[in-house]
Amino acid sequence: MKKILLAMLMVLFLTVPTFAAGLHLTGLTSANSRCSFASGSSWIQFEGQDFSAYGQTGKWFIRAYDSAGAVAEGYPDVVGSGETLGDERWRDPSFDDDTKWVEGVGWVVAGGNATKTPGVASLLDDVNPTGSTVGQLIKRNVVITSVSAGLVSYPYDGSGGMLSFTPVSSGTHTKYWASVTTAGVHLIYANATSDCVLASTSVKQITEPAATGIHILDGPSGSSGWAKIDSGFDYNDIVEIEIVPNATIQGVTLAGVSVNAESLFIFEAKTTGAAETFTLPIYNGGTYDFLIDWGDSQADTITAWNDAAVTHTYAVAGTYQVMISGTIIGWRFINGGDKAKIYNISSWGPLRLGNNKGYFYGCSNLTVSATDELDLTGTTDFQHAFRNCTSLTTLDVSSWETGLVTDFSIAFYGCTSLTTLDVSLWDTGLVTDFSNAFFGCSSLTDPAINNWDIADVTDMTNFMNGAKALSTAVYDATLIAWEAQNPLNTVVTHFGTSKYTGGGVAAAARAHLVLAVGSGGHGWTITDGGIAP
């Protein structure tokens, strides 16, 4: 736990540049510390942290583990050692030939310099930029003779994204990034106030290093760095990254940080005023022993539902990434507390809901981008689970183990924005109550309920009342499949305005479901839209 207090790795999407979901670091000395796999490759970027503070000689050590426990590791003796560059991508890196450049307004290439005068923001580009290989690391240098005003930056590819790099002084400036497109990457941008002279520039693709383990290319001495996982190590299977300052070449750890990347419950909490609080919706009867990083450089360990640390005060208004690691069993807003302050959930991690219903009831701002499986161990009651989560548009429930759930009543009631819900693989063999489950789900398109086991269901009152009609094909399949299960008698259900095909198998199945028990049917009461035209 003490190691985790120093830093936690989490899953997140970067904005500039664009990366695949990866491992990120927070909680060292910089709130912006992070590490991430570049899209389509095994390059790793480390940002926002001056790692030189962690070693007497400014050296640092990286170790990565895959799911089988295999280890890749690296230790740089010299910053940038082992870096192998490809051919120059510019056709005139020394600014000697203006015919090889597209000069935007204010740019002049002549006599070994590129000069930008103030006026408007504009670009300088190669007349025929060479494309890149997706996933490969690019290194760009620019030598600035003078800059008296404004800024110079590098758009990182043809999609128009801008590198977070603003040289404001003369000298050589270097930037690494992983290409996410095959388009040219040779643009130089200057803003409207820029007044500068460039002496040379360079763009080169870094070749795959012939190193074993992790090959570090740039920086313990600065606030960013790149490392390369050797091609023999499956970077897609990495479950843990360890940053080890003050380490020896043999990997003896004097201090370090690590945590399993899949062990975090991650959500956003949003406050709108100064000194505003957020209270976790945990309760008497739950089981708790977890570390929480509140996203504002504060962390607490919580072992009981009534710990004082359950309520946290944020000094300034904002959206905070909250991360929980450990045991957390029991979670419910039940239309109260800080239900309006929880926003996106990006990882379910160790969260277990418990068995006290109303888990996210009333969370009107909740969205869910998590794709990992929510652990439903011990949960039989799913009543009001996501009731009135009106901002929820999609929810990946495809892998949820629902085999112990007996009650899905009012589970998604009032989820008016919910469009997709893959319930095709749900095990519903123990469910007895589906009443109001999708009531008012006016945007939900064709949940595959025809695959459900409804043999033990006794109550389906208002099941899809007010919901978007099922397509005739799905409704037909549902009637046929459910009637074939020889369900319990006298069930009342509602399919909204869904329509079925007349004169065929679906119509016959529906007729047998509603036929009186005394006449050999099941005596169901079905409300729907009737026969399709």
C-alpha positions as CSV (number, residue, x, y, z in Angstrom):
1,M,0.0,0.0,0.0
2,K,2.8,2.4,0.8
3,K,4.3,1.9,-2.7
4,I,0.9,2.5,-4.3
5,L,0.6,5.8,-2.3
6,L,3.7,7.0,-4.2
7,A,2.2,6.4,-7.6
8,M,-0.6,4.6,-9.4
9,L,-0.9,3.4,-13.0
10,M,-4.2,3.9,-14.7
11,V,-5.9,3.6,-18.1
12,L,-6.6,6.8,-19.9
13,F,-6.7,8.4,-23.4
14,L,-4.3,11.1,-24.3
15,T,-5.3,14.0,-26.4
16,V,-2.1,15.5,-28.0
17,P,-0.5,13.5,-29.4
18,T,-3.0,10.6,-29.8
19,F,-2.1,7.3,-28.0
20,A,-3.9,4.0,-27.5
21,A,-5.2,3.3,-24.1
22,G,-2.1,2.5,-22.0
23,L,-0.5,2.8,-18.6
24,H,-0.2,6.2,-17.0
25,L,1.6,7.5,-14.0
26,T,0.3,9.9,-11.4
27,G,1.2,10.9,-7.8
28,L,5.0,11.4,-8.1
29,T,6.0,15.0,-7.8
30,S,4.0,16.1,-10.8
31,A,0.2,15.7,-11.2
32,N,0.8,15.4,-15.0
33,S,3.2,12.4,-14.8
34,R,2.2,9.7,-17.2
35,C,3.4,6.9,-19.3
36,S,1.6,5.5,-22.3
37,F,2.1,3.1,-25.2
38,A,2.2,4.9,-28.5
39,S,-0.6,3.7,-30.9
40,G,0.4,0.6,-32.8
41,S,3.8,0.1,-31.4
42,S,5.8,-0.8,-28.3
43,W,7.3,2.6,-27.8
44,I,6.4,4.1,-24.4
45,Q,6.4,7.8,-23.6
46,F,7.0,9.2,-20.1
47,E,5.9,12.7,-19.5
48,G,5.5,15.4,-16.9
49,Q,8.0,14.1,-14.4
50,D,11.6,15.1,-13.9
51,F,13.1,11.7,-13.1
52,S,16.5,13.2,-12.3
53,A,15.1,13.9,-8.9
54,Y,15.0,10.2,-8.2
55,G,18.6,9.3,-8.6
56,Q,21.9,10.7,-7.3
57,T,23.3,10.6,-10.8
58,G,20.0,11.3,-12.6
59,K,19.6,7.7,-13.7
60,W,16.4,5.7,-13.7
61,F,15.4,2.2,-14.3
62,I,12.3,0.7,-16.0
63,R,10.9,-2.8,-15.5
64,A,7.8,-4.2,-17.3
65,Y,5.9,-7.4,-16.6
66,D,3.6,-9.4,-18.8
67,S,0.7,-11.6,-17.6
68,A,2.9,-14.6,-17.4
69,G,5.4,-12.9,-15.2
70,A,8.1,-12.4,-17.8
71,V,10.2,-9.3,-17.3
72,A,11.7,-6.7,-19.6
73,E,14.0,-4.1,-18.1
74,G,16.3,-1.3,-19.0
75,Y,18.9,1.1,-17.5
76,P,20.4,4.0,-19.5
77,D,24.1,4.9,-18.9
78,V,23.8,7.8,-21.3
79,V,20.7,9.7,-22.2
80,G,19.8,8.9,-25.8
81,S,22.4,6.1,-26.1
82,G,21.8,3.5,-28.8
83,E,19.6,5.8,-30.8
84,T,19.7,4.8,-34.5
85,L,18.2,7.2,-37.0
86,G,16.9,6.7,-40.5
87,D,17.5,9.1,-43.5
88,E,16.7,12.8,-43.3
89,R,13.1,13.4,-44.3
90,W,13.5,17.0,-45.2
91,R,14.7,17.7,-48.7
92,D,16.5,20.9,-47.7
93,P,17.2,20.8,-44.0
94,S,19.7,23.7,-44.2
95,F,17.3,26.2,-45.8
96,D,19.5,26.7,-48.9
97,D,16.9,26.2,-51.6
98,D,13.5,28.0,-51.4
99,T,12.1,25.9,-54.3
100,K,11.9,22.9,-51.9
101,W,9.7,24.8,-49.5
102,V,6.1,25.9,-49.3
103,E,6.4,29.3,-47.6
104,G,3.4,30.4,-45.7
105,V,2.6,34.1,-45.2
106,G,5.5,35.7,-43.4
107,W,8.0,32.9,-44.1
108,V,11.1,33.5,-46.3
109,V,13.7,30.7,-47.0
110,A,17.0,32.1,-48.3
111,G,20.7,31.9,-47.6
112,G,20.7,29.1,-45.1
113,N,17.9,30.5,-42.9
114,A,14.1,30.4,-42.6
115,T,12.8,33.7,-41.3
116,K,9.3,34.4,-40.0
117,T,8.0,38.0,-39.6
118,P,4.9,38.9,-37.5
119,G,1.6,39.3,-39.1
120,V,-0.5,36.1,-39.3
121,A,-0.1,32.5,-38.1
122,S,1.2,30.3,-40.9
123,L,3.0,27.1,-41.9
124,L,6.4,26.3,-43.5
125,D,6.4,22.9,-45.2
126,D,8.4,20.7,-47.5
127,V,7.0,20.8,-51.1
128,N,6.6,17.0,-51.1
129,P,6.6,15.7,-47.5
130,T,7.6,12.1,-47.0
131,G,5.1,9.9,-45.2
132,S,5.8,7.9,-42.0
133,T,5.2,4.4,-40.8
134,V,2.4,4.2,-38.3
135,G,3.6,3.4,-34.8
136,Q,7.3,4.4,-35.5
137,L,9.0,7.0,-33.4
138,I,10.0,10.2,-35.1
139,K,12.7,12.6,-33.9
140,R,12.6,16.2,-34.9
141,N,15.2,18.9,-34.3
142,V,15.1,22.6,-35.1
143,V,17.9,25.0,-34.6
144,I,16.7,28.5,-33.8
145,T,19.1,31.4,-34.3
146,S,16.8,33.9,-32.7
147,V,13.3,34.3,-31.5
148,S,12.2,37.7,-30.2
149,A,8.4,37.1,-30.0
150,G,5.8,34.5,-30.5
151,L,6.2,30.8,-30.7
152,V,7.2,28.0,-33.1
153,S,5.6,24.6,-32.9
154,Y,5.4,21.3,-34.8
155,P,2.1,19.9,-35.9
156,Y,2.8,16.2,-35.5
157,D,1.2,14.8,-38.6
158,G,-1.2,15.5,-41.5
159,S,-4.3,15.3,-39.3
160,G,-3.5,18.8,-37.9
161,G,-2.7,17.8,-34.3
162,M,-0.2,20.0,-32.6
163,L,2.7,18.9,-30.6
164,S,2.8,20.3,-27.1
165,F,6.2,22.0,-27.8
166,T,6.9,25.7,-27.9
167,P,10.5,26.7,-28.2
168,V,10.8,30.3,-26.9
169,S,14.5,30.6,-27.0
170,S,17.4,30.2,-29.4
171,G,19.3,26.9,-29.6
172,T,18.5,23.3,-30.6
173,H,15.1,22.0,-29.7
174,T,14.3,18.3,-29.9
175,K,10.9,16.5,-29.8
176,Y,10.0,12.8,-30.1
177,W,6.6,11.4,-31.0
178,A,5.1,8.2,-32.4
179,S,3.4,8.6,-35.8
180,V,-0.3,7.8,-35.9
181,T,-0.7,8.4,-39.7
182,T,1.2,7.7,-42.9
183,A,0.7,11.4,-43.9
184,G,3.6,13.8,-44.1
185,V,4.9,15.1,-40.8
186,H,7.0,18.0,-41.9
187,L,5.1,21.1,-40.9
188,I,6.5,24.0,-38.9
189,Y,4.0,26.3,-37.4
190,A,4.5,29.9,-36.2
191,N,1.8,32.0,-34.6
192,A,0.8,35.6,-35.6
193,T,3.3,37.3,-33.3
194,S,6.2,35.0,-34.1
195,D,9.5,36.9,-35.0
196,C,12.2,34.3,-35.5
197,V,15.1,32.9,-37.6
198,L,15.6,29.2,-38.0
199,A,19.1,27.9,-39.0
200,S,18.2,24.3,-39.7
201,T,15.7,21.5,-39.1
202,S,15.7,17.8,-39.2
203,V,13.1,15.0,-39.2
204,K,14.2,11.4,-38.9
205,Q,12.5,8.1,-38.2
206,I,14.1,6.1,-35.4
207,T,14.7,2.6,-36.4
208,E,13.9,-0.4,-34.2
209,P,16.8,-0.6,-31.7
210,A,18.7,-3.9,-31.5
211,A,18.5,-3.7,-27.7
212,T,17.1,-6.4,-25.3
213,G,14.6,-5.5,-22.8
214,I,13.7,-1.8,-22.6
215,H,15.7,0.7,-24.7
216,I,15.6,4.2,-23.3
217,L,16.2,6.9,-25.8
218,D,15.5,10.2,-24.1
219,G,15.7,11.5,-20.8
220,P,16.1,11.1,-17.1
221,S,17.4,14.7,-17.0
222,G,14.3,16.3,-18.4
223,S,10.5,16.0,-18.0
224,S,9.9,13.5,-20.8
225,G,11.4,10.4,-22.2
226,W,10.9,7.5,-24.6
227,A,11.6,3.9,-24.1
228,K,11.2,0.9,-26.4
229,I,10.1,-2.6,-25.4
230,D,12.1,-5.1,-27.2
231,S,10.2,-6.8,-30.1
232,G,10.5,-10.2,-28.4
233,F,8.3,-8.9,-25.5
234,D,4.6,-8.6,-26.2
235,Y,3.7,-5.1,-25.3
236,N,0.0,-5.8,-25.7
237,D,0.3,-8.2,-22.7
238,I,2.0,-5.8,-20.3
239,V,0.1,-5.6,-17.0
240,E,2.6,-3.7,-14.9
241,I,5.2,-1.0,-15.3
242,E,7.7,-0.2,-12.6
243,I,9.7,3.0,-12.4
244,V,12.7,2.4,-10.1
245,P,14.8,5.4,-9.2
246,N,18.2,4.9,-7.5
247,A,18.6,1.4,-8.9
248,T,21.7,-0.6,-9.8
249,I,22.2,-2.4,-13.1
250,Q,21.2,-5.6,-11.4
251,G,17.8,-4.1,-10.6
252,V,18.2,-3.8,-6.8
253,T,15.4,-1.5,-5.9
254,L,16.1,1.2,-3.3
255,A,12.8,3.0,-4.0
256,G,10.1,2.4,-6.6
257,V,6.6,2.6,-7.6
258,S,4.3,0.0,-9.2
259,V,0.7,-1.3,-9.3
260,N,-1.3,-3.7,-11.4
261,A,-2.8,-1.6,-14.2
262,E,-6.0,-3.7,-14.2
263,S,-6.7,-3.3,-10.5
264,L,-8.1,0.2,-10.4
265,F,-11.7,1.5,-10.2
266,I,-11.5,4.8,-12.0
267,F,-14.1,7.5,-12.3
268,E,-14.4,11.2,-12.7
269,A,-15.8,13.4,-9.9
270,K,-16.8,17.0,-10.8
271,T,-17.2,19.9,-8.5
272,T,-18.4,23.4,-9.4
273,G,-17.3,25.5,-6.5
274,A,-14.4,26.1,-4.2
275,A,-14.1,23.8,-1.1
276,E,-16.8,21.5,-2.5
277,T,-16.9,17.9,-1.2
278,F,-17.5,14.5,-2.7
279,T,-18.7,11.6,-0.6
280,L,-18.2,8.0,-1.7
281,P,-21.5,6.1,-1.7
282,I,-20.4,3.3,0.6
283,Y,-22.5,2.0,3.4
284,N,-22.8,0.0,6.7
285,G,-22.6,-3.6,5.8
286,G,-20.1,-3.3,3.0
287,T,-16.5,-4.5,3.1
288,Y,-13.7,-2.0,2.6
289,D,-9.9,-1.9,2.6
290,F,-8.8,0.3,-0.2
291,L,-6.5,3.2,-1.2
292,I,-8.1,6.1,-3.0
293,D,-6.2,8.7,-5.1
294,W,-8.6,11.7,-5.2
295,G,-6.9,13.2,-8.3
296,D,-5.7,16.3,-6.6
297,S,-2.4,14.9,-5.2
298,Q,-4.3,13.7,-2.1
299,A,-4.7,10.0,-1.1
300,D,-6.4,8.2,1.7
301,T,-6.7,4.6,3.0
302,I,-10.3,3.7,3.8
303,T,-11.1,0.6,5.9
304,A,-14.7,1.3,7.1
305,W,-17.8,2.8,5.6
306,N,-17.8,5.7,8.2
307,D,-14.1,6.7,7.9
308,A,-13.8,10.4,7.9
309,A,-11.9,10.2,4.7
310,V,-15.0,8.9,2.8
311,T,-15.8,12.6,2.3
312,H,-13.1,14.6,0.4
313,T,-12.9,18.3,0.0
314,Y,-11.6,19.7,-3.3
315,A,-10.0,23.1,-2.9
316,V,-11.0,24.4,-6.4
317,A,-13.7,23.5,-8.8
318,G,-12.9,21.0,-11.5
319,T,-13.1,17.5,-12.9
320,Y,-10.9,15.0,-11.0
321,Q,-9.8,11.5,-12.0
322,V,-10.4,9.3,-8.9
323,M,-8.7,5.9,-8.6
324,I,-9.4,3.2,-6.1
325,S,-7.2,0.1,-5.5
326,G,-8.0,-2.6,-3.0
327,T,-11.2,-4.2,-1.6
328,I,-14.4,-2.2,-2.2
329,I,-17.6,-4.3,-1.8
330,G,-20.7,-2.2,-1.5
331,W,-21.6,0.9,-3.5
332,R,-24.9,2.6,-3.9
333,F,-26.1,6.1,-4.5
334,I,-29.8,5.1,-4.4
335,N,-30.9,8.5,-5.7
336,G,-29.0,10.5,-3.1
337,G,-25.7,11.7,-2.0
338,D,-23.4,13.1,-4.6
339,K,-25.2,11.3,-7.5
340,A,-24.8,14.3,-9.8
341,K,-21.1,14.6,-9.3
342,I,-20.0,11.3,-10.7
343,Y,-19.2,11.4,-14.4
344,N,-17.3,8.9,-16.6
345,I,-16.3,5.5,-15.3
346,S,-13.3,4.3,-17.4
347,S,-12.4,1.2,-15.4
348,W,-14.5,-1.0,-13.1
349,G,-11.4,-2.6,-11.6
350,P,-12.0,-4.1,-8.1
351,L,-15.4,-2.6,-7.6
352,R,-18.1,-5.0,-6.4
353,L,-21.5,-3.5,-6.1
354,G,-22.7,-5.6,-3.1
355,N,-26.3,-6.6,-2.9
356,N,-28.3,-3.6,-1.8
357,K,-29.8,-2.3,-5.1
358,G,-29.8,1.3,-6.3
359,Y,-26.1,1.3,-7.2
360,F,-26.1,4.2,-9.6
361,Y,-29.7,5.2,-9.3
362,G,-30.1,8.9,-10.0
363,C,-26.6,9.5,-11.4
364,S,-27.9,11.8,-14.2
365,N,-24.4,12.7,-15.5
366,L,-22.9,9.2,-15.5
367,T,-21.3,7.9,-18.6
368,V,-19.3,4.6,-18.9
369,S,-16.4,4.0,-21.2
370,A,-15.0,1.0,-19.2
371,T,-14.7,-2.2,-21.2
372,D,-13.5,-4.5,-18.4
373,E,-15.9,-6.7,-16.6
374,L,-17.9,-5.4,-13.6
375,D,-17.5,-8.1,-10.9
376,L,-21.0,-9.1,-9.9
377,T,-19.9,-11.7,-7.4
378,G,-22.4,-11.7,-4.6
379,T,-25.0,-9.6,-6.4
380,T,-28.4,-11.1,-6.8
381,D,-30.5,-7.9,-6.6
382,F,-30.0,-5.6,-9.6
383,Q,-33.1,-3.4,-8.8
384,H,-32.7,0.3,-9.7
385,A,-29.1,-0.4,-10.7
386,F,-28.9,2.4,-13.4
387,R,-32.3,3.9,-12.9
388,N,-32.6,7.5,-14.3
389,C,-29.0,7.5,-15.6
390,T,-30.1,9.9,-18.3
391,S,-26.7,10.7,-19.7
392,L,-25.8,7.0,-20.2
393,T,-25.6,6.3,-23.9
394,T,-23.8,3.0,-24.0
395,L,-22.7,0.4,-21.5
396,D,-20.5,-2.6,-22.2
397,V,-22.2,-5.4,-20.3
398,S,-21.4,-8.2,-22.8
399,S,-19.1,-10.1,-20.5
400,W,-21.0,-9.5,-17.2
401,E,-21.5,-12.7,-15.2
402,T,-25.3,-12.4,-14.4
403,G,-25.9,-16.0,-13.5
404,L,-26.7,-15.3,-9.8
405,V,-29.0,-12.3,-10.4
406,T,-32.7,-13.0,-9.6
407,D,-34.1,-9.5,-9.8
408,F,-33.6,-7.1,-12.7
409,S,-36.6,-4.9,-12.0
410,I,-36.3,-1.2,-12.8
411,A,-32.7,-1.8,-13.7
412,F,-32.4,0.6,-16.6
413,Y,-35.7,2.5,-15.9
414,G,-35.6,6.0,-17.4
415,C,-32.3,5.6,-19.2
416,T,-33.6,7.8,-22.0
417,S,-30.2,8.2,-23.8
418,L,-29.1,4.6,-23.7
419,T,-28.8,3.4,-27.3
420,T,-26.9,0.1,-27.1
421,L,-26.8,-2.7,-24.6
422,D,-25.4,-6.1,-25.6
423,V,-27.3,-8.5,-23.3
424,S,-27.2,-11.4,-25.8
425,L,-24.9,-13.5,-23.6
426,W,-26.5,-12.8,-20.2
427,D,-27.3,-15.8,-18.1
428,T,-30.8,-15.1,-16.8
429,G,-31.7,-18.6,-15.7
430,L,-32.4,-17.5,-12.0
431,V,-34.3,-14.3,-12.8
432,T,-37.9,-14.0,-11.6
433,D,-38.5,-10.3,-12.0
434,F,-38.0,-8.2,-15.1
435,S,-40.7,-5.6,-14.3
436,N,-40.0,-2.1,-15.6
437,A,-36.5,-3.2,-16.6
438,F,-36.4,-1.0,-19.7
439,F,-39.2,1.3,-18.9
440,G,-38.8,4.6,-20.8
441,C,-35.6,3.5,-22.6
442,S,-36.7,5.5,-25.6
443,S,-33.4,5.3,-27.5
444,L,-32.5,1.7,-26.9
445,T,-32.2,-0.3,-30.1
446,D,-33.0,-4.0,-30.3
447,P,-31.5,-5.6,-27.1
448,A,-31.1,-9.3,-27.9
449,I,-33.5,-10.4,-25.3
450,N,-34.6,-13.4,-27.5
451,N,-31.5,-15.2,-26.1
452,W,-32.7,-15.0,-22.5
453,D,-33.8,-17.8,-20.3
454,I,-37.2,-16.6,-18.9
455,A,-38.4,-20.0,-17.7
456,D,-38.6,-18.8,-14.0
457,V,-39.9,-15.3,-14.6
458,T,-43.1,-14.4,-12.7
459,D,-43.2,-10.6,-13.2
460,M,-42.5,-8.6,-16.4
461,T,-45.0,-5.8,-15.8
462,N,-44.2,-2.7,-17.9
463,F,-41.1,-4.4,-19.1
464,M,-40.5,-2.2,-22.1
465,N,-43.4,0.3,-21.6
466,G,-42.3,3.6,-23.1
467,A,-39.2,2.1,-24.6
468,K,-38.2,2.2,-28.3
469,A,-40.0,-0.5,-30.2
470,L,-38.1,-3.7,-31.0
471,S,-37.7,-4.3,-34.7
472,T,-40.2,-6.8,-36.1
473,A,-37.4,-9.4,-36.6
474,V,-36.2,-9.2,-33.0
475,Y,-39.7,-9.2,-31.6
476,D,-40.6,-12.2,-33.7
477,A,-37.5,-14.0,-32.5
478,T,-38.3,-13.1,-28.9
479,L,-41.9,-14.4,-29.1
480,I,-40.8,-17.7,-30.7
481,A,-37.9,-18.3,-28.3
482,W,-39.8,-17.5,-25.2
483,E,-42.8,-19.5,-26.0
484,A,-40.6,-22.5,-26.7
485,Q,-39.3,-22.4,-23.1
486,N,-42.7,-23.4,-21.7
487,P,-42.6,-20.4,-19.3
488,L,-44.6,-19.9,-16.2
489,N,-48.3,-19.0,-16.5
490,T,-50.1,-15.7,-16.1
491,V,-47.1,-13.5,-16.6
492,V,-47.9,-9.8,-17.5
493,T,-45.5,-8.1,-19.8
494,H,-45.3,-5.0,-22.0
495,F,-43.3,-4.6,-25.2
496,G,-44.3,-1.0,-25.9
497,T,-45.2,-0.5,-29.6
498,S,-43.2,-3.5,-30.9
499,K,-45.0,-5.3,-33.8
500,Y,-44.9,-8.9,-34.8
501,T,-45.4,-10.7,-38.1
502,G,-48.9,-11.9,-38.6
503,G,-49.9,-15.3,-39.9
504,G,-46.6,-17.1,-39.1
505,V,-44.6,-18.8,-36.4
506,A,-44.2,-15.6,-34.3
507,A,-48.0,-15.0,-34.3
508,A,-48.6,-18.6,-33.4
509,A,-46.1,-18.3,-30.5
510,R,-47.8,-15.2,-29.2
511,A,-51.2,-16.7,-29.5
512,H,-50.1,-19.7,-27.4
513,L,-48.6,-17.4,-24.7
514,V,-51.8,-15.4,-24.3
515,L,-54.1,-18.4,-24.6
516,A,-56.0,-19.1,-21.4
517,V,-54.4,-21.7,-19.1
518,G,-57.5,-23.8,-19.1
519,S,-57.3,-24.0,-22.9
520,G,-53.7,-25.2,-22.9
521,G,-52.0,-21.9,-23.1
522,H,-50.0,-19.9,-20.6
523,G,-52.5,-17.1,-19.9
524,W,-50.0,-14.3,-20.4
525,T,-51.1,-10.7,-20.8
526,I,-49.1,-9.0,-23.5
527,T,-49.2,-5.4,-24.5
528,D,-47.6,-4.5,-27.8
529,G,-48.1,-2.7,-31.1
530,G,-50.0,-5.6,-32.8
531,I,-49.3,-7.0,-36.2
532,A,-46.8,-5.3,-38.4
533,P,-48.2,-3.9,-41.6
